Amino acid sequence: MNTSPLEYGKYYHIYNRGINRCNLFQDNENYVHFLNLFDKYISPVADTYAWVLMKNHFHFLVRIKPEAEIPFMDHKTPEGLPDTSGLEKNLSVSGRPESVSKRYKPANQFSHLFNAYTKAINKKYLRTGSLFEHPFKRIRVANINHLKYLVYYIHHNPVHHGFCESMFDYPWSSFLTVSSPLKTKLKRDEVLKWFANKDGFNDFHDEQKIKDASPLHIDMPHSF
């Protein structure tokens, strides 16, 4: 299990499942709420290239933003006054300490995501305790071929697990978004460049699916 720190500017396969393989998503509202929380907590610290939400697990392909691109936390009190409690201090020219806000920390943001979603699910379904396995899994992407395969692997996950016969039929993944003209926060243009264009994207998925069906093909070692 890889629990190494998330490095700025690096690509990662982020994945996890429900504790004791319990379901994370029980209705459409759950999926939507998780994606909204993902946008709230993860978009400030990472770019997203592919994703899928399954009943009891999920996969995301993200790039942790360079530190300089990550915003500072907005430390404000309810009255709108600056909240300097717990902030780092720098010395000004006069020698007096001045408050400096901290940037969002990528690993903390993932923890906030999981905690917020767990709290919502526990309240809705009258449950208690953890919902996700700890710690969440992360694998640093090695090269462009790894990136391309992960895009396919994530999109093919519902087919692999028998939820549908075609990647076109599963609503809770980024597969259809890549080919859509609609506005999205997914890094669609960059994904398409990895495959040259939309035709290359679709061809790669079709070709890889045939390879996966071969008895000589070895599946990803971290497959759920």
ZABAMI-983865 format. One record per residue: x, y, z of N, C-alpha, C, CB in turn. Coordinates in steps of 0.1 Angstrom, whole numbers, plus 2048, in hexadecimal, padded with zeros to 3 digits. Glycine has a CB too. Example, Ala and Ser with C-alpha at 12.3 -4.5 7.8 and 13.67 -1.06 7.14 Angstrom:
<rs>
8847C784E87B7D384E8847DF84E8717D385A/8807EA8478897F584788180084F88D7FA839/
</rs>
This chain:
<rs>
8097F480080080080080980C8007F680080C/8068157F780F8217F580882D7FD8118257E7/80E83180880983D80F81384881080683881E/81C84980582685380581F8618038308517FA/82686C80882087980681D87D7F882988380C/8128847F680F8897E88198947E580088E7E8/81F8937D982989D7D58228A77CB8358967CE/8268B37CD8218BE7C48258BB7B58268CC7C9/81C8BD7AC81F8BC79E81F8AE79982C8C379B/81C8A47A181C89679C80E89179A82488E7A7/80E88779180188078E80087479780187B77F/7F387179C7F08667A57E485F7A17F086B7B3/7E48527A37D784A7A37D38497B17DA83B79C/7C88507B47C28507C27B68477C27BE85F7C6/7B683D7CB7AB8347CC7A982F7DA7AE8287C2/79D82B7DD7998257EA78C81F7E97998317F5/7888187F477B8117F577581280277D8027F1/76980E80376280E81076880581A75380B80E/76880882776E8008317667F383176D80783F/76D7E88327677DA83275F7D882575E7D883E/7647DF81A75E7DF80D74F7E380D75E7D0808/74B7EB81773D7F081773B7FA80C73A7F7825/72E7FC80872B8057FD72D81380171C8037F9/73381B7F87358297FA7298317F574282E7F4/72382C7EB7188337E470C82A7E371D8377D5/70182F7E76F48277E76E982D7DE6EF8267F5/6EB8397DA6E183F7D16E884A7C96D48447D8/6E18507BF6E785A7B76EB8667BE6DD85E7AC/6E38697C86E68757D16F48747D76DC8777DB/6F88687DB7058657E17108687D87068577E6/70F8637CB7198667C171B8757BF71585F7B4/71087C7BD71088A7BA7178927C670288F7B8/71388E7D27188957DE7278937DF7118907EB/72C8867DC73A8847DD74288C7D273D8757DB/73C88D7C67438957BC7438A47BF73C8937AE/7398A97C57398B77CA7438B97D472B8BA7CF/7448B07DE74E8B17E875D8B07E274C8A67F3/75E8A77D976B8A67D276F8B37CC76B89A7C7/7668B97C57698C67BF76C8D17C975D8CB7B7/7658D07D47678DA7DF7758D97E575D8D97EA/7798CC7E87858CA7F07918C77E77838BF7F9/7908C17DC79B8BC7D479F8C57C97998AE7CF/7958CC7C27988D47B77A28E07BB78B8DB7B2/7A28E57C77AC8EF7CA7BA8EA7CA7A98F57D7/7BC8DD7CC7CA8D87CE7CE8CE7C37CB8D17DB/7C58CA7BA7C88C07B07C08C17A37C68B27B5/7C58BE7987BE8BD78B7BA8AF7897C78C277F/7AE8AD7847A989F7827A889C77379B89E788/7AC88F7707AD88B7627A487F75F7BB88775F/7A087776979786C76779286877579E860760/78686377578085E78277585477F77B86A78A/77284C78976684378976284179876A836782/75584179A75083E7A77488317A67468497AC/74C8267AD7468197AE73E8187BB75080E7AC/73680E7BC72E80C7C873780D7D57267FF7C8/7428057D574A8057E275880A7E074A7F67E6/75B8107D57698167D47698207C977380B7D0/7748277C77768327BD7848327B877183F7C3/7868387AD79383B7A77938497A179683079C/79E8507A47A185D79E7AF85E79879E8687A8/7B186478D7BE8677887BF8767897C0862779/7C987B7917CA8897947D988D7937C588C7A2/7DB89A7917E88A07927E88AA79D7ED8A6785/7F08A87A87F18B27B27F78BE7AD7F98AC7BE/7F18C97AF7F58D67A98038DA7AF7EB8E17AB/80B8E17A78178E77AD8138F07B981F8EF7A2/81C8F07C28188F77CF8149067CC8248F77D8/81B90C7C381891A7C080A91C7BA8229207B6/8049127B57F69137AF7EB9107B97F59097A3/7EF90B7C57E59087CF7E29147D87EA8FC7D8/7D59177D97D29247E07D49237EF7C39277DD/7D492E7F57D592F8047C792D80A7DB93C808/7C79288167BA92781D7B59348217BC91E82A/7A89368207A294282479E94283279594581B/7A794883B7A594884979C95484D7B2948851/78F95284E78695D85277D95885D77E961846/77B96286677195F87176396186B77496887D/75995C87274B95E86D74896D86B741959876/74E97687274C98487075398A86574F98C87D/75B98285E76398785277098D85675B99184B/77498C86378199186778C986865781996875/79898A8627A39808617A497786D7B098785D/7A696A86B7A89618767B795D87679F955876/7BF96287F7CD95F87F7D19548887D596C883/7C794D88E7CA9428977D093688F7BE93E89F/7DB9318947E192588F7E89278827D791B88D/7EB93487E7F19368718009378737EC94386A/80893486881693586881A94486A81D92F85C/82594787082995587283795786B82B958881/83796286484496785E84897486584396984F/85597786585998386B85998E860867982871/8539998638539A48598609AC85A8479AE85C/8629B685286E9BE8528719C486086E9C9848/8669C78678679CD87486A9C387F85A9D5877/86A9B687B86D9AC8858609A788C8769B1890/8559AD8898489A988F84299D88783E9B4890/83C99388D83798888682A98C87E83397C88F/82998887281D98A86A81797D86682099485E/80A97C86580397086280496C8537F4970866/80696085080795B8437FE94F84281695783F/7F494F8397EB9448387F29388327DF94882F/7ED92C8357F39208307EC91C8237F291583A/7F391681A7ED91080E7E59038127F790D803/7DB90080A7D48F380C7DE8E880A7C88F2802/7DD8DE8137E68D28127DF8C780B7EB8CE820/7E48C28007DD8B87F87D88AC8007E68B27ED/7E08A68087DC89A8107D189E81A7E8894818/7D28AA8207C78AE8297BA8B08227CB8BB830/7BB8B48157AE8B780E7A78A980B7B18BE801/7AF89F8087A98928067A288D8137B3888801/7A988F81E7A388B82B79689382D7AD88E836/7968A082A78A8A882C77F8A282378D8B7829/78289F81777889980E77288C81477E895800/77A88381877587681E76D87982B78086D820/77288283376B88484075E88B83D77488D849/75D89483475089B83174689282B7538A7828/74B88982274187F81C73D875827748878810/74687082F74286783973886D84374F862841/73A87984773188085072388084973688E853/72288483C71588583670E87783571788A828/71686D83171085F83070C85A83D71A856829/71485C84871085785570385E85A71B85A85F/70286B8576F687285B6EA86D8536F7881859/6EB86B8466E086783E6DB8598416E486882F/6E58508436E18428456E283D8536EA83983C/6E384685C6E384386B6EE83986E6D683E86F/6FA83B86970583286C71083A87370B82C85F/71A83387972583988073283387B72383788F/73D83A87E74A83587C74F83886E74A82687E/75B83286B76183485E75A82F85276F82E85E/75B83584775583083B76082C83174D83B834/76C83283177682F82778182782E77C83B821/78981F82779581982C79F82482E79A80E822/7A88228387B282C83B7C082583A7B0832849/7CA82C8357C983982E7C583781F7D784082E/7C18418187BD84080A7CA83C8027B684C805/7C78357F77D28307EF7D683A7E57CF8227E9/7E383A7E27E88437D77F483C7D07EC8517DD/7F583D7C38008377BC8058427B27FC82A7B4/8118467B38178507AA81884B79C8248557AF/81385279281484E78482284F77F80A85677C/82684477883484377483784A767838835773/82E84975D83184F75082485174883B846748/82685573B81A85873381284B73081E85F726/81984072E81283372C80A82F73881C828728/80F83274380882F7507FB83875181183175C/7FD84574D7F284E74D7E784A7447F785C749/7EA8467387E084272E7D98357327E783F720/7E182C7387DA81F73C7D18227487E5815740/7D582B7517CC82E75C7BF8347587D3837766/7BF83D74E7B38437497AA8387447B684D73D/7AF82E73D7A78237387A381A7447AF81A72E/7AC81774D7A980E75879E8147617B580C761/79E82176379482776B78682776479783676F/78682A75777A82A75077481C74E77C830742/77D81274D77880474B7747FD7587837FC744/7768037637737FD7707657F877177680677B/75B7FF76D74D7FA76E74B7EE76674480576A/7517ED75A7507E27517577D67587557E4743/7637D875D76B7CE7637637C776F7787D4768/75B7CF7767547CA7817467C677E7547D478C/7427C77717357C176D72A7CB76F7337B5774/72C7D87717217E177371B7E57667267EE77B/7227E375B71D7E774E7257DF74371D7F674C/7207DF7377277D872C7307E272571D7D2723/72D7EF7257347F971E73780572772D7FD711/74380B72574781772D73D82272A75581B729/73682271E72D82C71B72082C72472982B70C/71E82072A71281E73271382274070E810731/71F82574572082875372183775672D821759/71883C75E71684B76072185176970984E764/72784977272F84F77D73E84E77A72B84978B/74285276E75085276B75285E761755845764/75F86175E76286C75676386874776F87275A/76085C74476185773675985F72C75D848735/74C86272F74486972674887872673586872A/74D87D73175188B73275C88E72875588E740/76588572677188771D76C88A70F77A87B71D/76188470B75D8866FD7528916FC7578796F8/74E8977087438A07087488AE70573C8A0716/7408B76FF7438C56FD7408CE70873C8CA6F0/7398C87127348D071E7408D472672A8C8726/73E8E072D7488E573674B8DB7427448F373B/7588DA74575B8D17507688D575675D8C274A/76A8D17637778D476A7818C97677758D5779/77C8BE7617858B375D78F8B875377E8A7757/79C8B47547A68B974B7A58B273E7B58B7751/79A8B47377968AC72B7A08AE7207888B0727/7A48BB71D7AD8BE7127BA8B77147AF8CD711/7BF8B67207CC8B07237CB8A17217D18B3730/7C089B7257BE88D7247BD8897157B088872B/7B689170D7B588E6FF7C388F6F87AB8976F8/7CB8986FD7D989A6F77E188D6F97E08A66FD/7DF8867047E687A7077E386F6FD7E3875715/7D78706F77D38666ED7D286C6DF7C58606F1/7D78786DD7D88806D17CB8876CE7DB8766C5/7BF8806CF7B28866CD7A787D6D27B08896BE/79A8806CF78F8786D478F86A6CE78287F6D1/7938696C179385C6BB79E8546C179685E6AC/7AA85A6C47B48526CB7B084E6D97C185B6CB/7A98566E07A48536ED79B8476EC79C85F6F3/7918476E378883C6E278F82F6DD77C83F6D8/7988316D379F8256CE7A781E6D97A88296C2/7AE8266E17B68216EC7AD8186F57BD82C6F4/7A281E6F97998177027948096FC78D81F706/79180A6EF78C7FE6E87987F36E77878016DA/7A37F86E47AF7EF6E27B37E96F07BB7F66DC/7B37F16FA7B77EC7077AD7E270D7B97F8711/7A07E470A7967DB70E7987CD7087887E070A/79C7CD6FB79F7C06F57AB7B96FC7A27C26E6/7B57C16FF7C17BC7067BD7B67137CC7C7707/7B57BE71A7B17B97287A97AC7277A87C472E/7A37A971C79B79D71B7A479171879179E710/7B17947157BA7897127BE78271E7C778F70A/7BF77571E7C476D72A7D277072E7C275E728/7DA7767257E77797287E978772F7F077971C/7DE78F72F7DF79C7357DF79B7447D37A4731/7E87A374A7E97A47597E27B075E7F87A375E/7D87AF7677D17BA76B7D97C37757C47B6772/7D47CF7777DB7D87807DB7D178E7D37E6781/7E77D27957E87CB7A27E07D17AD7F67CC7A6/7DB7DD7AB7D37E37B67C47E37B27D87F17B9/7C07DB7A97B27DA7A57A97D57B17B07D1799/79E7DB7B37947D77BD78C7CB7B878B7E37C2/
</rs>
